[in-house]
């Protein structure tokens, strides 16, 4: 996959995740999720376990969106 295509897919998956965050919070609160093609393909409470699950599915961790789903919405102030 070329870099531009990867970035576009990350952007689409990130947009999908944030549009669906309330529904995802109900199912995946306090867990890491890996999103590909606007779907959660694996999830885990531990990032190391999530990476292992991705590798078992023959997915490259650097080619999927990985996010932690918090129980509440928050904003970072920088």
DSSP file (Angstrom, degrees, kcal/mol; ACC not computed):
  #  RESIDUE AA STRUCTURE BP1 BP2  ACC     N-H-->O    O-->H-N    N-H-->O    O-->H-N    TCO  KAPPA ALPHA  PHI   PSI    X-CA   Y-CA   Z-CA
    1    1 A X              0   0    0      0, 0.0     2,-0.1     0, 0.0     0, 0.0   0.000 360.0 360.0 360.0 132.3    0.0    0.0    0.0
    2    2 A X     >  -     0   0    0      1,-0.1     4,-2.2     4,-0.0     5,-0.2  -0.358 360.0-110.1 -79.4 163.8    1.5    3.4   -0.9
    3    3 A X  H  > S+     0   0    0      1,-0.2     4,-2.5     2,-0.2     5,-0.2   0.874 114.8  51.1 -63.3 -41.8    1.8    6.2    1.7
    4    4 A X  H  > S+     0   0    0      1,-0.2     4,-2.4     2,-0.2    -1,-0.2   0.927 111.5  47.8 -63.4 -44.3   -0.9    8.4    0.2
    5    5 A X  H  > S+     0   0    0      1,-0.2     4,-2.3     2,-0.2    -1,-0.2   0.900 111.1  51.8 -62.5 -41.0   -3.4    5.6    0.2
    6    6 A X  H  X S+     0   0    0     -4,-2.2     4,-2.4     2,-0.2    -2,-0.2   0.922 110.2  48.4 -61.6 -44.9   -2.5    4.7    3.7
    7    7 A X  H  X S+     0   0    0     -4,-2.5     4,-2.3     1,-0.2    -2,-0.2   0.901 110.8  50.6 -63.6 -41.4   -3.0    8.3    4.9
    8    8 A X  H  X S+     0   0    0     -4,-2.4     4,-2.4     2,-0.2    -1,-0.2   0.901 111.1  48.5 -63.1 -41.2   -6.3    8.5    3.2
    9    9 A X  H  X S+     0   0    0     -4,-2.3     4,-2.7     2,-0.2     5,-0.2   0.894 109.8  52.1 -66.9 -39.7   -7.5    5.3    4.8
   10   10 A X  H  X S+     0   0    0     -4,-2.4     4,-2.6     2,-0.2    -2,-0.2   0.931 110.7  49.0 -59.4 -44.7   -6.4    6.5    8.2
   11   11 A X  H  X S+     0   0    0     -4,-2.3     4,-2.4     2,-0.2    -2,-0.2   0.921 112.6  46.6 -62.6 -45.2   -8.3    9.7    7.7
   12   12 A X  H  X S+     0   0    0     -4,-2.4     4,-2.4     1,-0.2    -1,-0.2   0.914 114.7  47.0 -63.7 -43.3  -11.5    7.9    6.6
   13   13 A X  H  X S+     0   0    0     -4,-2.7     4,-2.5     2,-0.2    -2,-0.2   0.880 111.9  50.5 -67.2 -37.8  -11.2    5.4    9.5
   14   14 A X  H  X S+     0   0    0     -4,-2.6     4,-2.3    -5,-0.2    -2,-0.2   0.917 110.9  48.7 -65.6 -43.0  -10.6    8.2   12.0
   15   15 A X  H  X S+     0   0    0     -4,-2.4     4,-2.1     2,-0.2    -2,-0.2   0.933 112.4  48.7 -61.2 -46.4  -13.6   10.1   10.8
   16   16 A X  H  X S+     0   0    0     -4,-2.4     4,-1.5     1,-0.2    -2,-0.2   0.917 109.9  52.2 -59.7 -44.9  -15.8    6.9   11.0
   17   17 A X  H  < S+     0   0    0     -4,-2.5     3,-0.4     1,-0.2    -1,-0.2   0.933 112.4  44.3 -58.6 -47.3  -14.5    6.2   14.5
   18   18 A X  H >< S+     0   0    0     -4,-2.3     3,-0.7     1,-0.2    -1,-0.2   0.814 110.8  54.0 -71.9 -29.5  -15.4    9.7   15.8
   19   19 A X  H 3< S+     0   0    0     -4,-2.1    -1,-0.2     1,-0.2    -2,-0.2   0.777 119.4  35.3 -69.8 -25.7  -18.8    9.7   14.0
   20   20 A X  T 3X S+     0   0    0     -4,-1.5     4,-2.5    -3,-0.4     5,-0.2   0.129  80.7 119.6-113.2  18.0  -19.6    6.4   15.8
   21   21 A X  H <> S+     0   0    0     -3,-0.7     4,-2.7     1,-0.2     5,-0.2   0.840  72.0  53.9 -60.2 -37.5  -17.8    7.1   19.1
   22   22 A X  H  > S+     0   0    0     -4,-0.2     4,-1.5     2,-0.2    -1,-0.2   0.935 112.8  43.0 -64.1 -45.0  -21.0    6.8   21.3
   23   23 A X  H  > S+     0   0    0     -3,-0.2     4,-1.1     1,-0.2    -2,-0.2   0.900 115.1  50.0 -65.1 -41.1  -21.9    3.4   19.9
   24   24 A X  H  X S+     0   0    0     -4,-2.5     4,-3.4     1,-0.2     3,-0.3   0.872 105.5  57.1 -66.7 -36.6  -18.3    2.2   20.1
   25   25 A X  H  X S+     0   0    0     -4,-2.7     4,-1.1     1,-0.2    -1,-0.2   0.887 102.3  56.3 -60.2 -38.7  -18.0    3.4   23.7
   26   26 A X  H  < S+     0   0    0     -4,-1.5    -1,-0.2     1,-0.2    -2,-0.2   0.863 120.8  28.3 -61.1 -35.4  -21.0    1.1   24.6
   27   27 A X  H  < S+     0   0    0     -4,-1.1    -2,-0.2    -3,-0.3    -1,-0.2   0.786 132.8  28.2 -95.8 -31.6  -19.1   -1.9   23.2
   28   28 A X  H >< S+     0   0    0     -4,-3.4     3,-1.4    -5,-0.1    41,-0.4   0.046  71.6 159.0-127.0  26.1  -15.4   -1.1   23.7
   29   29 A X  T 3< S+     0   0    0     -4,-1.1    41,-0.2     1,-0.3    42,-0.1  -0.255  76.1   7.7 -56.8 135.6  -15.1    1.3   26.7
   30   30 A X  T 3  S+     0   0    0     39,-2.9     2,-0.3     1,-0.2    -1,-0.3   0.798 110.6 109.0  62.3  32.3  -11.6    1.2   28.1
   31   31 A X  E <  S-A   69   0A   0     -3,-1.4    38,-3.0    38,-0.7     2,-0.4  -0.940  70.2-117.5-132.4 156.7  -10.2   -0.9   25.3
   32   32 A X  E     -AB  68  44A   0     12,-3.6    12,-2.1    -2,-0.3     2,-0.4  -0.741  32.5-163.5 -86.1 140.7   -7.9   -0.4   22.3
   33   33 A X  E     -AB  67  43A   0     34,-3.0    34,-2.2    -2,-0.4     2,-0.5  -0.962  13.7-148.0-125.9 147.3   -9.6   -1.0   19.0
   34   34 A X  E     -AB  66  42A   0      8,-2.5     7,-3.0    -2,-0.4     8,-1.0  -0.972  19.7-162.1-112.0 124.7   -8.0   -1.5   15.5
   35   35 A X  E     +AB  65  40A   0     30,-3.1    30,-2.2    -2,-0.5     2,-0.3  -0.906  16.5 165.5-114.4 132.4  -10.1   -0.1   12.7
   36   36 A X  E >  S- B   0  39A   0      3,-2.5     3,-0.7    -2,-0.4    28,-0.1  -0.987  71.8  -0.5-143.6 133.9   -9.8   -1.0    9.0
   37   37 A X  T 3  S-     0   0    0     -2,-0.3     3,-0.1     1,-0.2    -1,-0.1   0.878 130.6 -57.8  53.6  40.5  -12.3   -0.2    6.3
   38   38 A X  T 3  S+     0   0    0      1,-0.2     2,-0.3   -29,-0.2    -1,-0.2   0.825 117.7 105.2  61.6  35.1  -14.6    1.5    8.8
   39   39 A X  E <  S-B   36   0A   0     -3,-0.7    -3,-2.5     0, 0.0     2,-0.7  -0.995  76.0-117.9-140.8 144.9  -14.9   -1.6   11.0
   40   40 A X  E     +B   35   0A   0     -2,-0.3    -5,-0.2    -5,-0.2     3,-0.1  -0.759  33.3 177.5 -78.8 118.8  -13.4   -2.7   14.3
   41   41 A X  E     +     0   0A   0     -7,-3.0     2,-0.3    -2,-0.7    -1,-0.2   0.763  63.6   0.3 -99.1 -28.0  -11.4   -5.7   13.3
   42   42 A X  E     -B   34   0A   0     -8,-1.0    -8,-2.5     2,-0.0    -1,-0.3  -0.980  62.2-173.5-151.4 159.1   -9.8   -6.5   16.8
   43   43 A X  E     +B   33   0A   0     -2,-0.3     2,-0.3   -10,-0.2   -10,-0.2  -0.986   8.0 163.6-150.7 157.1  -10.0   -5.1   20.3
   44   44 A X  E     -B   32   0A   0    -12,-2.1   -12,-3.6    -2,-0.3     6,-0.0  -0.966  44.1-123.7-167.8 155.0   -8.3   -5.6   23.6
   45   45 A X  S    S+     0   0    0     -2,-0.3     2,-0.4   -14,-0.3    -1,-0.1   0.692 101.4  58.8 -75.2 -19.6   -7.7   -4.0   27.0
   46   46 A X  S  > S-     0   0    0      1,-0.1     4,-2.1   -14,-0.1     5,-0.1  -0.938  73.5-146.1-117.5 132.1   -4.0   -4.3   26.4
   47   47 A X  H  > S+     0   0    0     -2,-0.4     4,-2.4     1,-0.2     5,-0.2   0.878 101.0  54.5 -62.8 -38.8   -2.1   -2.8   23.5
   48   48 A X  H  > S+     0   0    0      1,-0.2     4,-2.0     2,-0.2    -1,-0.2   0.906 109.2  48.0 -62.4 -40.9    0.4   -5.7   23.3
   49   49 A X  H  > S+     0   0    0      2,-0.2     4,-2.4     1,-0.2    -1,-0.2   0.896 109.3  53.6 -66.0 -40.2   -2.5   -8.2   23.0
   50   50 A X  H  X S+     0   0    0     -4,-2.1     4,-2.4     1,-0.2    -2,-0.2   0.920 108.3  49.8 -59.5 -44.8   -4.1   -6.1   20.3
   51   51 A X  H  X S+     0   0    0     -4,-2.4     4,-2.6     1,-0.2    -1,-0.2   0.913 110.1  50.6 -61.4 -43.1   -0.9   -6.2   18.3
   52   52 A X  H  X S+     0   0    0     -4,-2.0     4,-2.3     1,-0.2    -1,-0.2   0.908 109.8  50.5 -61.8 -41.8   -0.7   -9.9   18.7
   53   53 A X  H  X S+     0   0    0     -4,-2.4     4,-1.5     2,-0.2    -1,-0.2   0.901 110.4  49.9 -63.6 -40.5   -4.3  -10.3   17.5
   54   54 A X  H  <>S+     0   0    0     -4,-2.4     5,-2.8     1,-0.2     3,-0.4   0.942 111.1  48.2 -62.0 -47.0   -3.5   -8.1   14.5
   55   55 A X  H ><5S+     0   0    0     -4,-2.6     3,-1.5     1,-0.2    -2,-0.2   0.870 107.4  56.0 -63.0 -36.4   -0.5  -10.2   13.6
   56   56 A X  H 3<5S+     0   0    0     -4,-2.3    -1,-0.2     1,-0.3    -2,-0.2   0.844 107.7  49.2 -63.8 -32.5   -2.4  -13.4   13.9
   57   57 A X  T 3<5S-     0   0    0     -4,-1.5    -1,-0.3    -3,-0.4    -2,-0.2   0.355 120.5-112.9 -85.4   5.6   -4.9  -12.0   11.4
   58   58 A X  T < 5S+     0   0    0     -3,-1.5     2,-0.4     1,-0.3    -3,-0.2   0.793  70.7 142.9  66.5  29.1   -2.0  -11.1    9.1
   59   59 A X      < -     0   0    0     -5,-2.8     2,-0.6    -6,-0.2    -1,-0.3  -0.803  51.8-128.9 -99.4 142.8   -2.6   -7.4    9.5
   60   60 A X    >   -     0   0    0     -2,-0.4     3,-2.5     1,-0.1     4,-0.2  -0.818  11.2-144.1 -90.3 121.2    0.2   -4.9    9.8
   61   61 A X  G >  S+     0   0    0     -2,-0.6     3,-1.0     1,-0.3    -1,-0.1   0.798  99.5  58.3 -55.9 -30.2   -0.3   -2.7   12.9
   62   62 A X  G 3  S+     0   0    0      1,-0.2    -1,-0.3     3,-0.1     4,-0.0   0.483 102.6  55.3 -80.1   0.0    1.1    0.3   11.0
   63   63 A X  G <  S+     0   0    0     -3,-2.5     2,-0.3     2,-0.0    -1,-0.2   0.266 101.1  63.7-114.3   9.9   -1.6    0.0    8.3
   64   64 A X  S <  S-     0   0    0     -3,-1.0     2,-0.5    -4,-0.2   -28,-0.2  -0.939  86.8-108.0-128.7 155.4   -4.7    0.1   10.6
   65   65 A X  E     -A   35   0A   0    -30,-2.2   -30,-3.1    -2,-0.3     2,-0.5  -0.708  33.4-166.8 -81.5 126.3   -6.0    2.8   12.9
   66   66 A X  E     +A   34   0A   0     -2,-0.5     2,-0.3   -32,-0.2   -32,-0.2  -0.973  15.0 164.6-117.7 124.7   -5.4    2.0   16.6
   67   67 A X  E     -A   33   0A   0    -34,-2.2   -34,-3.0    -2,-0.5     2,-0.5  -0.964  35.3-127.3-136.9 151.8   -7.3    4.0   19.2
   68   68 A X  E     -A   32   0A   0     -2,-0.3     2,-0.8   -36,-0.2   -36,-0.2  -0.884  24.7-141.2 -96.7 130.5   -8.1    3.7   22.9
   69   69 A X  E     -A   31   0A   0    -38,-3.0   -39,-2.9    -2,-0.5   -38,-0.7  -0.822  17.3-155.9 -97.0 108.4  -11.8    4.2   23.6
   70   70 A X        -     0   0    0     -2,-0.8   -42,-0.1   -41,-0.2   -39,-0.0  -0.391  22.7-123.8 -77.4 158.9  -12.3    6.2   26.8
   71   71 A X  S    S+     0   0    0    -42,-0.1     2,-0.3    -2,-0.1    -1,-0.1   0.786  95.5  32.5 -72.6 -26.4  -15.5    5.9   28.8
   72   72 A X  S    S-     0   0    0    -47,-0.0     2,-0.2     0, 0.0    -2,-0.1  -0.930  88.8-105.6-130.9 153.5  -16.1    9.6   28.5
   73   73 A X        +     0   0    0     -2,-0.3     2,-0.3    -3,-0.0    -2,-0.0  -0.552  46.0 169.0 -73.2 139.1  -15.4   12.3   26.0
   74   74 A X        -     0   0    0     -2,-0.2     2,-0.4    -4,-0.0    -4,-0.1  -0.975  25.6-138.0-147.7 162.4  -12.5   14.6   26.8
   75   75 A X        -     0   0    0     -2,-0.3     2,-0.5     2,-0.0    -2,-0.0  -0.960  15.3-134.2-123.2 140.6  -10.3   17.2   25.2
   76   76 A X        -     0   0    0     -2,-0.4     2,-0.6     2,-0.0    -2,-0.0  -0.805  14.3-152.9 -91.7 130.7   -6.6   17.7   25.5
   77   77 A X              0   0    0     -2,-0.5    -2,-0.0     1,-0.1     0, 0.0  -0.921 360.0 360.0-103.8 121.5   -5.4   21.2   26.1
   78   78 A X              0   0    0     -2,-0.6    -1,-0.1     0, 0.0    -2,-0.0   0.397 360.0 360.0-108.6 360.0   -1.9   21.8   24.7
